Amino acid sequence: MATTTRRSPAKKATAGKGGNGAAAPHEECILVLQGGGALGAYQAGVYETLAAMGQTPHWVAGISIGAINAALIAGNVPERRVERLREFWDGVSSFPFAPPPLPAELHRLDGARDAVNETNATIAMLFGVSGFFSPRVPAAPFQPPGTLEAISYYDTEPLKKTLERLVDFDLLNSGKVRLSVGAVSVTTGNFKYFDTAHRGDLDARHIMASGALPPGFPPIEIDGDFYWDGGIVSNTPLQYVLDQPGRRARLVFQVDLFAARGEMPKNLGEANEREKDIRFSSRTRLNTTFELRRQATLQSAKRLVAKLPASLRDDPDAKALAALPAEAAVSVVHLIYRSKHYESQSKDYEFSRVSMLEHWSSGMADTQSTLGDPRWKRRELPSHGVHVFDFASTSQTTNKTVTPTTTSRTLAT
């Protein structure tokens, strides 16, 4: 299969100390990665540019494919992270018998690229993805009932081997970069985060559990319980991140793979794609809005308690309000993948090399555009409040301050 040369990475820039948008020394830089299958190469491009421009995260949280990318970042030394991300994505986009790349002149023909993408997605569905998953033989309906093979179409043992080869789990568990990955218990339905700050050593199973989307992938057993993909409950780890106590202001780069806004579908294929975008992005938007409103409410409560006269500060209700966890300031930067016109509902399992490189390049371009935007460089480091930035949004307001009454519609992108 012919290879495509990736664009040169962003030129390295020195992180500033405030006033130029960069994380200040008192800010905790956090990278939050959503699930989205093959679209996850966009997140790798985002990280490559963040690192090159001096925005290396202190903490990475992910769900599903976001958990895999997060492990590749937290489980490698800084100078090898992009290399390991590239090795993973080059591996999963290596099809042994994929159709040849579409000649440039055919890109202008309606439906040509769509057909190639659908062919690649069908190949992945029928034959699996190298280093990630392989189809079960015999298929799940012919497996003994009550076995993991009977409740999943694919075997994810190839992913286990890939993670053990590309991730240094000793380094990952050292806490140099905090890692949190979300999964849901199959039997209780409870959401659970595996966090290097809170529990014993994480290994490949914890990462695989976060990406075990049924009925494609089998649940993963950890400490006697079985877990599925955390995206079943919530496709973004933002709520978990902001729920965790911390003393520093937080700068959160939230990387989403499904956009809330889109055009009116013209056919069934576009309708299926739009439905998937809405299904995943609306849940993310709802969770994001709820959590940011909650943070704004907690901050307001703390400011109110500080204004109370001494005679009222010992009141049990005042003490309860004062004890609530709230960050001094939260800034959330949205980086959202926006689909190409030729992508369909299969875009999250279309693992071709060409599409992977496009997703990666889009992540780099969007991050360069955001961090290079004069409005971001003029950002004043907040001392309190919740602030949301999206410079790629169609909204006239790119910097929104969240209040306890902010709605999802206000934050829609």
VOPAGU-2260 file (C-alpha; in pm, 1 decimal, decimal comma):
REM VOPAGU-2260
SITE   aa  ch    i         X         Y         Z
SITE  MET   A    0       0,0       0,0       0,0
SITE  ALA   A    1     134,1     340,5     -88,3
SITE  THR   A    2     225,1     562,2     204,8
SITE  THR   A    3     149,9     928,9     250,8
SITE  THR   A    4     397,6    1171,4     399,8
SITE  ARG   A    5     275,8    1346,1     713,1
SITE  ARG   A    6     309,1    1719,4     740,7
SITE  SER   A    7     597,9    1854,3     943,1
SITE  PRO   A    8     518,1    1900,7    1311,8
SITE  ALA   A    9     463,5    2242,5    1456,9
SITE  LYS   A   10     773,8    2437,9    1541,5
SITE  LYS   A   11     860,0    2417,3    1904,7
SITE  ALA   A   12     769,0    2719,7    2109,4
SITE  THR   A   13     861,3    2812,0    2463,3
SITE  ALA   A   14     572,1    2810,0    2707,4
SITE  GLY   A   15     490,9    3149,9    2844,2
SITE  LYS   A   16     404,2    3246,5    3198,1
SITE  GLY   A   17      66,7    3400,4    3126,4
SITE  GLY   A   18     -54,9    3671,0    2898,5
SITE  ASN   A   19      15,4    3464,2    2586,8
SITE  GLY   A   20    -242,9    3194,5    2650,6
SITE  ALA   A   21       5,1    2934,8    2770,8
SITE  ALA   A   22     -48,0    2753,9    3098,2
SITE  ALA   A   23      97,0    2956,1    3382,8
SITE  PRO   A   24     306,4    2786,5    3654,6
SITE  HIS   A   25       7,7    2789,0    3890,0
SITE  GLU   A   26    -223,5    2623,3    3634,7
SITE  GLU   A   27    -262,9    2247,8    3605,5
SITE  CYS   A   28    -270,2    2151,0    3236,7
SITE  ILE   A   29    -508,5    1861,0    3169,8
SITE  LEU   A   30    -579,9    1679,0    2843,5
SITE  VAL   A   31    -929,1    1524,2    2821,9
SITE  LEU   A   32    -982,6    1272,7    2540,1
SITE  GLN   A   33   -1320,9    1147,7    2415,7
SITE  GLY   A   34   -1400,1     813,7    2255,4
SITE  GLY   A   35   -1442,2     784,8    1878,4
SITE  GLY   A   36   -1253,8     488,9    1733,4
SITE  ALA   A   37   -1060,8     563,4    1415,2
SITE  LEU   A   38   -1117,6     937,0    1464,9
SITE  GLY   A   39    -875,7     917,5    1758,4
SITE  ALA   A   40    -583,8    1000,9    1529,4
SITE  TYR   A   41    -713,4    1358,3    1558,1
SITE  GLN   A   42    -621,3    1347,0    1928,8
SITE  ALA   A   43    -269,0    1233,7    1843,4
SITE  GLY   A   44    -231,7    1536,2    1616,6
SITE  VAL   A   45    -360,4    1762,0    1893,7
SITE  TYR   A   46    -106,6    1621,8    2138,8
SITE  GLU   A   47     182,4    1654,3    1892,5
SITE  THR   A   48     112,5    2025,3    1852,1
SITE  LEU   A   49      45,0    2087,8    2222,1
SITE  ALA   A   50     380,8    1931,3    2308,0
SITE  ALA   A   51     562,7    2121,7    2035,4
SITE  MET   A   52     413,5    2449,6    2159,7
SITE  GLY   A   53     499,8    2393,5    2523,7
SITE  GLN   A   54     162,1    2277,5    2655,7
SITE  THR   A   55     262,1    1937,3    2793,5
SITE  PRO   A   56     -16,4    1804,8    3018,1
SITE  HIS   A   57      27,4    1717,2    3383,2
SITE  TRP   A   58    -273,5    1488,0    3367,8
SITE  VAL   A   59    -437,2    1291,1    3083,5
SITE  ALA   A   60    -786,8    1145,9    3111,9
SITE  GLY   A   61    -950,7     935,3    2844,0
SITE  ILE   A   62   -1235,0     705,6    2751,1
SITE  SER   A   63   -1231,0     435,5    2481,4
SITE  ILE   A   64    -981,7     533,4    2207,5
SITE  GLY   A   65    -904,7     836,3    2423,4
SITE  ALA   A   66    -786,2     598,3    2696,2
SITE  ILE   A   67    -547,6     428,4    2452,8
SITE  ASN   A   68    -401,0     760,2    2339,7
SITE  ALA   A   69    -380,4     872,6    2702,4
SITE  ALA   A   70    -186,4     559,0    2800,5
SITE  LEU   A   71      56,3     608,4    2511,4
SITE  ILE   A   72     120,6     963,4    2639,0
SITE  ALA   A   73     143,9     891,7    3013,3
SITE  GLY   A   74     333,7     566,2    2958,6
SITE  ASN   A   75     626,4     714,0    2766,2
SITE  VAL   A   76     893,0     974,7    2830,8
SITE  PRO   A   77     819,4    1310,7    2663,9
SITE  GLU   A   78    1065,8    1267,5    2378,9
SITE  ARG   A   79     908,7     932,7    2275,6
SITE  ARG   A   80     537,8    1008,4    2310,3
SITE  VAL   A   81     471,2    1128,0    1956,3
SITE  GLU   A   82     683,5     843,7    1820,4
SITE  ARG   A   83     474,4     588,9    2013,5
SITE  LEU   A   84     147,9     750,9    1908,2
SITE  ARG   A   85     264,4     739,3    1547,4
SITE  GLU   A   86     369,3     375,1    1582,5
SITE  PHE   A   87      26,1     281,3    1714,4
SITE  TRP   A   88    -167,5     470,7    1447,9
SITE  ASP   A   89      59,1     355,9    1165,4
SITE  GLY   A   90       3,2       0,5    1286,5
SITE  VAL   A   91    -376,2       9,7    1303,2
SITE  SER   A   92    -395,9     175,6     962,1
SITE  SER   A   93    -183,1     -92,3     792,3
SITE  PHE   A   94    -430,4    -293,7     588,1
SITE  PRO   A   95    -279,8    -597,4     412,8
SITE  PHE   A   96    -514,0    -568,8     113,1
SITE  ALA   A   97    -666,9    -221,5     118,4
SITE  PRO   A   98    -772,8     -51,7    -206,5
SITE  PRO   A   99    -507,2     178,5    -354,4
SITE  PRO   A  100    -518,7     549,9    -265,7
SITE  LEU   A  101    -761,9     749,5    -474,7
SITE  PRO   A  102    -588,2     953,0    -748,8
SITE  ALA   A  103    -608,1    1327,5    -687,1
SITE  GLU   A  104    -817,7    1393,0    -997,5
SITE  LEU   A  105   -1087,3    1151,2    -874,1
SITE  HIS   A  106   -1134,0    1337,8    -546,0
SITE  ARG   A  107   -1348,0    1586,0    -737,6
SITE  LEU   A  108   -1597,2    1318,4    -841,5
SITE  ASP   A  109   -1902,2    1296,5    -618,2
SITE  GLY   A  110   -1907,6     970,8    -428,1
SITE  ALA   A  111   -1558,0     849,4    -524,6
SITE  ARG   A  112   -1394,6     905,2    -186,2
SITE  ASP   A  113   -1712,2     796,7      -8,0
SITE  ALA   A  114   -1695,7     461,0    -185,9
SITE  VAL   A  115   -1328,9     409,3    -100,0
SITE  ASN   A  116   -1393,0     492,4     266,4
SITE  GLU   A  117   -1687,4     253,5     284,1
SITE  THR   A  118   -1473,2     -20,3     129,0
SITE  ASN   A  119   -1202,1      34,9     390,2
SITE  ALA   A  120   -1457,5      32,4     672,0
SITE  THR   A  121   -1604,0    -293,6     541,3
SITE  ILE   A  122   -1256,1    -449,5     531,7
SITE  ALA   A  123   -1200,8    -351,2     896,1
SITE  MET   A  124   -1539,9    -492,2     994,0
SITE  LEU   A  125   -1483,1    -822,8     815,2
SITE  PHE   A  126   -1113,8    -883,2     878,6
SITE  GLY   A  127   -1029,8    -674,0    1185,6
SITE  VAL   A  128    -759,3    -413,8    1241,1
SITE  SER   A  129    -389,9    -494,7    1275,5
SITE  GLY   A  130    -264,6    -470,0    1631,8
SITE  PHE   A  131    -612,8    -392,7    1760,9
SITE  PHE   A  132    -880,3    -659,2    1707,9
SITE  SER   A  133    -947,8    -968,5    1499,1
SITE  PRO   A  134   -1276,3   -1144,1    1412,8
SITE  ARG   A  135   -1371,5   -1451,7    1610,9
SITE  VAL   A  136   -1377,0   -1785,6    1430,9
SITE  PRO   A  137   -1630,4   -1932,6    1468,0
SITE  ALA   A  138   -1841,8   -1617,9    1507,7
SITE  ALA   A  139   -2011,2   -1526,2    1836,1
SITE  PRO   A  140   -2349,6   -1693,7    1762,7
SITE  PHE   A  141   -2169,8   -2029,0    1727,3
SITE  GLN   A  142   -1967,1   -1998,0    2050,4
SITE  PRO   A  143   -2067,7   -2171,7    2375,7
SITE  PRO   A  144   -2324,1   -1960,9    2566,7
SITE  GLY   A  145   -2190,4   -1798,9    2880,8
SITE  THR   A  146   -1841,5   -1741,0    2740,8
SITE  LEU   A  147   -1682,4   -1410,2    2647,9
SITE  GLU   A  148   -1655,4   -1540,5    2292,8
SITE  ALA   A  149   -2035,8   -1571,4    2277,6
SITE  ILE   A  150   -2096,0   -1203,0    2359,6
SITE  SER   A  151   -1843,3   -1034,7    2129,8
SITE  TYR   A  152   -1765,0   -1041,8    1760,0
SITE  TYR   A  153   -1394,3    -965,4    1794,2
SITE  ASP   A  154   -1094,1   -1072,7    1998,4
SITE  THR   A  155    -890,4    -784,4    2147,0
SITE  GLU   A  156    -585,1    -987,2    2240,2
SITE  PRO   A  157    -391,0    -803,2    1961,6
SITE  LEU   A  158    -456,1    -474,6    2146,4
SITE  LYS   A  159    -319,3    -621,3    2469,2
SITE  LYS   A  160       5,1    -713,4    2293,6
SITE  THR   A  161      24,7    -369,4    2130,1
SITE  LEU   A  162     -21,0    -187,1    2460,4
SITE  GLU   A  163     234,9    -403,7    2638,7
SITE  ARG   A  164     483,5    -328,4    2361,1
SITE  LEU   A  165     425,6      46,3    2331,5
SITE  VAL   A  166     346,3     150,9    2690,2
SITE  ASP   A  167     594,7     153,2    2978,7
SITE  PHE   A  168     355,5      65,9    3260,1
SITE  ASP   A  169     619,5     120,7    3528,4
SITE  LEU   A  170     653,6     479,0    3407,4
SITE  LEU   A  171     276,8     511,9    3367,3
SITE  ASN   A  172     225,3     411,0    3732,2
SITE  SER   A  173     503,3     636,3    3859,7
SITE  GLY   A  174     266,4     933,5    3863,5
SITE  LYS   A  175     490,3    1164,1    3660,6
SITE  VAL   A  176     187,5    1222,4    3439,3
SITE  ARG   A  177    -142,8    1133,5    3602,6
SITE  LEU   A  178    -365,2     897,1    3402,5
SITE  SER   A  179    -739,2     836,1    3445,6
SITE  VAL   A  180    -946,9     603,3    3225,6
SITE  GLY   A  181   -1320,0     533,2    3256,7
SITE  ALA   A  182   -1512,9     206,9    3224,8
SITE  VAL   A  183   -1854,2      72,3    3330,1
SITE  SER   A  184   -1928,0    -245,3    3523,6
SITE  VAL   A  185   -2127,4    -493,5    3315,8
SITE  THR   A  186   -2316,6    -635,1    3614,4
SITE  THR   A  187   -2384,6    -322,4    3824,3
SITE  GLY   A  188   -2390,4     -51,7    3557,0
SITE  ASN   A  189   -2170,7     163,7    3779,1
SITE  PHE   A  190   -1915,4     394,5    3619,9
SITE  LYS   A  191   -1559,7     353,0    3748,0
SITE  TYR   A  192   -1235,2     537,9    3684,6
SITE  PHE   A  193    -899,7     368,3    3706,1
SITE  ASP   A  194    -664,2     642,2    3819,4
SITE  THR   A  195    -290,8     623,7    3883,7
SITE  ALA   A  196    -342,8     869,1    4171,1
SITE  HIS   A  197    -595,2     653,1    4357,2
SITE  ARG   A  198    -530,4     282,8    4317,5
SITE  GLY   A  199    -269,8      17,8    4264,5
SITE  ASP   A  200     -82,4     -38,5    3943,1
SITE  LEU   A  201    -268,9      -5,3    3615,5
SITE  ASP   A  202    -189,4    -245,5    3332,0
SITE  ALA   A  203    -312,8    -317,4    2980,7
SITE  ARG   A  204    -642,6    -456,7    3111,8
SITE  HIS   A  205    -752,3    -120,1    3251,4
SITE  ILE   A  206    -691,6      52,5    2919,2
SITE  MET   A  207    -867,6    -225,2    2729,3
SITE  ALA   A  208   -1166,1    -210,9    2966,0
SITE  SER   A  209   -1217,2     155,7    2884,9
SITE  GLY   A  210   -1236,3      67,4    2513,9
SITE  ALA   A  211   -1433,8    -259,3    2532,9
SITE  LEU   A  212   -1736,5    -142,3    2332,8
SITE  PRO   A  213   -2005,4    -414,5    2305,9
SITE  PRO   A  214   -2105,9    -616,5    2120,9
SITE  GLY   A  215   -1791,2    -577,1    1915,4
SITE  PHE   A  216   -1541,2    -625,0    2198,0
SITE  PRO   A  217   -1554,0    -852,2    2504,4
SITE  PRO   A  218   -1571,3    -711,6    2856,8
SITE  ILE   A  219   -1244,0    -712,3    3048,6
SITE  GLU   A  220   -1214,4    -877,3    3389,8
SITE  ILE   A  221   -1046,1    -673,1    3664,4
SITE  ASP   A  222   -1049,3    -784,8    4028,6
SITE  GLY   A  223   -1341,2   -1020,9    3971,4
SITE  ASP   A  224   -1564,7    -770,0    3789,7
SITE  PHE   A  225   -1618,0    -726,9    3416,7
SITE  TYR   A  226   -1603,4    -388,1    3245,4
SITE  TRP   A  227   -1722,2    -239,9    2918,5
SITE  ASP   A  228   -1637,2      84,5    2737,9
SITE  GLY   A  229   -1696,1     390,9    2958,3
SITE  GLY   A  230   -1852,4     568,7    2662,6
SITE  ILE   A  231   -2171,5     372,0    2727,3
SITE  VAL   A  232   -2232,1     603,8    3024,3
SITE  SER   A  233   -2033,3     915,3    2935,5
SITE  ASN   A  234   -1811,2     980,7    2637,9
SITE  THR   A  235   -1601,8    1249,0    2809,8
SITE  PRO   A  236   -1397,3    1234,8    3134,2
SITE  LEU   A  237   -1443,2    1607,7    3205,9
SITE  GLN   A  238   -1688,1    1553,9    3489,9
SITE  TYR   A  239   -1452,6    1313,5    3663,9
SITE  VAL   A  240   -1157,5    1549,7    3621,1
SITE  LEU   A  241   -1339,0    1846,4    3772,7
SITE  ASP   A  242   -1476,6    1632,5    4055,3
SITE  GLN   A  243   -1124,1    1559,3    4175,8
SITE  PRO   A  244    -986,1    1795,1    4443,3
SITE  GLY   A  245    -702,6    2025,9    4347,7
SITE  ARG   A  246    -545,7    2345,2    4474,0
SITE  ARG   A  247    -437,9    2494,4    4142,7
SITE  ALA   A  248    -640,8    2657,9    3868,9
SITE  ARG   A  249    -700,8    2419,8    3580,2
SITE  LEU   A  250    -646,4    2461,3    3208,3
SITE  VAL   A  251    -834,7    2178,1    3035,2
SITE  PHE   A  252    -793,5    2090,7    2668,0
SITE  GLN   A  253   -1109,1    1892,4    2586,5
SITE  VAL   A  254   -1069,2    1702,7    2259,2
SITE  ASP   A  255   -1400,7    1582,9    2115,3
SITE  LEU   A  256   -1442,8    1364,4    1808,5
SITE  PHE   A  257   -1809,8    1428,0    1731,0
SITE  ALA   A  258   -1945,1    1775,8    1658,5
SITE  ALA   A  259   -2284,9    1890,5    1785,0
SITE  ARG   A  260   -2357,8    2112,4    1487,2
SITE  GLY   A  261   -2397,7    1981,1    1134,0
SITE  GLU   A  262   -2588,7    2020,5     810,2
SITE  MET   A  263   -2929,2    1880,3     725,7
SITE  PRO   A  264   -2882,0    1525,2     585,8
SITE  LYS   A  265   -2959,1    1466,2     217,5
SITE  ASN   A  266   -2975,4    1085,0     218,7
SITE  LEU   A  267   -2988,2     783,4     452,3
SITE  GLY   A  268   -2610,8     759,3     482,8
SITE  GLU   A  269   -2583,7    1121,3     594,6
SITE  ALA   A  270   -2879,2    1070,9     828,8
SITE  ASN   A  271   -2700,3     778,8     999,0
SITE  GLU   A  272   -2383,4     984,3    1035,4
SITE  ARG   A  273   -2571,2    1283,2    1176,1
SITE  GLU   A  274   -2753,6    1060,3    1424,1
SITE  LYS   A  275   -2421,9     925,6    1552,0
SITE  ASP   A  276   -2275,0    1275,4    1583,8
SITE  ILE   A  277   -2575,5    1396,4    1781,3
SITE  ARG   A  278   -2587,7    1086,0    2000,6
SITE  PHE   A  279   -2227,1    1119,5    2116,4
SITE  SER   A  280   -2186,0    1496,7    2110,3
SITE  SER   A  281   -2514,9    1573,3    2286,8
SITE  ARG   A  282   -2422,3    1348,0    2579,1
SITE  THR   A  283   -2080,9    1511,7    2596,0
SITE  ARG   A  284   -2231,1    1859,4    2574,2
SITE  LEU   A  285   -2487,3    1780,8    2844,7
SITE  ASN   A  286   -2222,2    1645,1    3080,8
SITE  THR   A  287   -1988,2    1934,4    3004,7
SITE  THR   A  288   -2255,5    2198,1    3062,7
SITE  PHE   A  289   -2374,9    2034,2    3384,0
SITE  GLU   A  290   -2025,2    2003,5    3526,9
SITE  LEU   A  291   -1918,2    2356,2    3434,9
SITE  ARG   A  292   -2239,8    2497,7    3581,6
SITE  ARG   A  293   -2177,5    2297,0    3897,6
SITE  GLN   A  294   -1826,5    2436,5    3923,8
SITE  ALA   A  295   -1957,1    2790,6    3876,7
SITE  THR   A  296   -2218,2    2730,1    4148,3
SITE  LEU   A  297   -1957,2    2592,8    4391,0
SITE  GLN   A  298   -1730,9    2889,8    4329,5
SITE  SER   A  299   -2023,0    3128,1    4390,4
SITE  ALA   A  300   -2102,8    2949,0    4716,3
SITE  LYS   A  301   -1744,4    2980,0    4838,0
SITE  ARG   A  302   -1735,4    3350,3    4755,2
SITE  LEU   A  303   -2065,0    3398,4    4937,9
SITE  VAL   A  304   -1938,0    3218,8    5250,2
SITE  ALA   A  305   -1629,1    3440,4    5248,4
SITE  LYS   A  306   -1854,4    3747,6    5265,6
SITE  LEU   A  307   -2051,3    3623,8    5567,4
SITE  PRO   A  308   -1998,6    3795,5    5902,8
SITE  ALA   A  309   -1801,6    3594,9    6156,3
SITE  SER   A  310   -2118,8    3525,0    6354,9
SITE  LEU   A  311   -2261,9    3322,7    6067,2
SITE  ARG   A  312   -1952,6    3133,1    5955,0
SITE  ASP   A  313   -1998,0    2872,0    6227,6
SITE  ASP   A  314   -2347,8    2795,6    6105,3
SITE  PRO   A  315   -2364,4    2427,5    5995,4
SITE  ASP   A  316   -2497,2    2524,3    5650,7
SITE  ALA   A  317   -2216,6    2777,0    5602,0
SITE  LYS   A  318   -1960,5    2515,9    5705,1
SITE  ALA   A  319   -2113,2    2265,2    5462,2
SITE  LEU   A  320   -2088,5    2517,2    5177,9
SITE  ALA   A  321   -1730,6    2605,7    5269,3
SITE  ALA   A  322   -1631,9    2237,8    5260,8
SITE  LEU   A  323   -1755,6    2182,9    4905,6
SITE  PRO   A  324   -1473,4    2122,2    4654,4
SITE  ALA   A  325   -1426,1    2395,9    4396,4
SITE  GLU   A  326   -1132,9    2506,9    4184,9
SITE  ALA   A  327   -1008,0    2864,2    4200,1
SITE  ALA   A  328   -1052,2    2891,6    3823,1
SITE  VAL   A  329   -1127,5    2654,9    3534,5
SITE  SER   A  330   -1051,6    2727,0    3169,7
SITE  VAL   A  331   -1174,4    2475,6    2910,3
SITE  VAL   A  332   -1043,2    2485,9    2553,9
SITE  HIS   A  333   -1260,0    2294,8    2305,8
SITE  LEU   A  334   -1088,6    2119,5    2016,7
SITE  ILE   A  335   -1353,7    1942,7    1809,6
SITE  TYR   A  336   -1307,2    1725,4    1502,6
SITE  ARG   A  337   -1540,7    1833,0    1225,2
SITE  SER   A  338   -1615,4    1567,4     965,1
SITE  LYS   A  339   -1519,1    1590,5     600,8
SITE  HIS   A  340   -1807,7    1593,1     353,6
SITE  TYR   A  341   -1716,0    1245,8     225,9
SITE  GLU   A  342   -1717,4    1078,9     568,5
SITE  SER   A  343   -2014,7     867,6     671,3
SITE  GLN   A  344   -2147,6     690,0     977,9
SITE  SER   A  345   -1859,5     439,6     938,7
SITE  LYS   A  346   -1595,3     707,7    1003,4
SITE  ASP   A  347   -1519,6     575,5    1353,4
SITE  TYR   A  348   -1421,9     232,7    1221,2
SITE  GLU   A  349   -1266,2     339,9     890,7
SITE  PHE   A  350    -898,2     286,9     971,1
SITE  SER   A  351    -735,1     353,6     632,1
SITE  ARG   A  352    -391,7     515,4     622,3
SITE  VAL   A  353    -515,5     814,2     418,9
SITE  SER   A  354    -799,0     890,8     660,7
SITE  MET   A  355    -573,5     843,0     963,0
SITE  LEU   A  356    -324,4    1096,7     827,3
SITE  GLU   A  357    -606,1    1340,1     751,5
SITE  HIS   A  358    -740,2    1311,1    1104,5
SITE  TRP   A  359    -392,1    1357,3    1251,6
SITE  SER   A  360    -326,7    1663,1    1032,8
SITE  SER   A  361    -665,0    1812,2    1127,3
SITE  GLY   A  362    -576,1    1779,7    1495,8
SITE  MET   A  363    -246,1    1956,3    1436,8
SITE  ALA   A  364    -403,5    2232,3    1229,1
SITE  ASP   A  365    -686,7    2301,5    1475,8
SITE  THR   A  366    -446,7    2315,2    1770,5
SITE  GLN   A  367    -201,9    2541,8    1588,3
SITE  SER   A  368    -490,7    2768,9    1492,2
SITE  THR   A  369    -620,9    2782,9    1849,7
SITE  LEU   A  370    -288,6    2841,6    2024,2
SITE  GLY   A  371    -181,6    3087,6    1755,7
SITE  ASP   A  372    -503,2    3288,6    1769,8
SITE  PRO   A  373    -437,7    3644,4    1897,0
SITE  ARG   A  374    -742,9    3617,5    2122,7
SITE  TRP   A  375    -589,7    3315,2    2293,4
SITE  LYS   A  376    -250,5    3479,7    2323,2
SITE  ARG   A  377    -417,6    3778,6    2491,2
SITE  ARG   A  378    -589,7    3553,0    2741,6
SITE  GLU   A  379    -568,8    3690,6    3092,9
SITE  LEU   A  380    -509,0    3420,3    3348,2
SITE  PRO   A  381    -828,6    3402,4    3556,4
SITE  SER   A  382    -826,1    3404,9    3934,4
SITE  HIS   A  383   -1175,4    3257,5    3956,7
SITE  GLY   A  384   -1471,4    3154,8    3745,2
SITE  VAL   A  385   -1528,3    2903,5    3465,0
SITE  HIS   A  386   -1431,8    3004,0    3111,5
SITE  VAL   A  387   -1483,4    2814,7    2783,6
SITE  PHE   A  388   -1287,2    2880,4    2462,2
SITE  ASP   A  389   -1366,0    2753,6    2111,3
SITE  PHE   A  390   -1197,8    2953,8    1836,2
SITE  ALA   A  391   -1327,6    2722,8    1562,2
SITE  SER   A  392   -1689,3    2778,4    1665,0
SITE  THR   A  393   -1932,3    2954,1    1433,1
SITE  SER   A  394   -2050,3    3155,6    1731,5
SITE  GLN   A  395   -1956,1    3521,5    1748,3
SITE  THR   A  396   -1845,6    3470,3    2108,2
SITE  THR   A  397   -1539,6    3249,8    2138,0
SITE  ASN   A  398   -1473,9    3307,8    2508,9
SITE  LYS   A  399   -1775,6    3224,2    2724,8
SITE  THR   A  400   -1791,7    3267,9    3101,2
SITE  VAL   A  401   -2006,7    2997,5    3259,0
SITE  THR   A  402   -2254,9    3092,9    3530,8
SITE  PRO   A  403   -2492,8    2877,6    3738,0
SITE  THR   A  404   -2765,6    2951,3    3479,9
SITE  THR   A  405   -2566,0    2877,7    3161,8
SITE  THR   A  406   -2750,3    2640,1    2927,2
SITE  SER   A  407   -2628,9    2373,0    2684,8
SITE  ARG   A  408   -2752,9    2591,5    2399,1
SITE  THR   A  409   -2517,2    2870,3    2511,0
SITE  LEU   A  410   -2217,4    2634,7    2495,2
SITE  ALA   A  411   -2321,9    2458,4    2173,1
SITE  THR   A  412   -2045,3    2433,1    1914,4
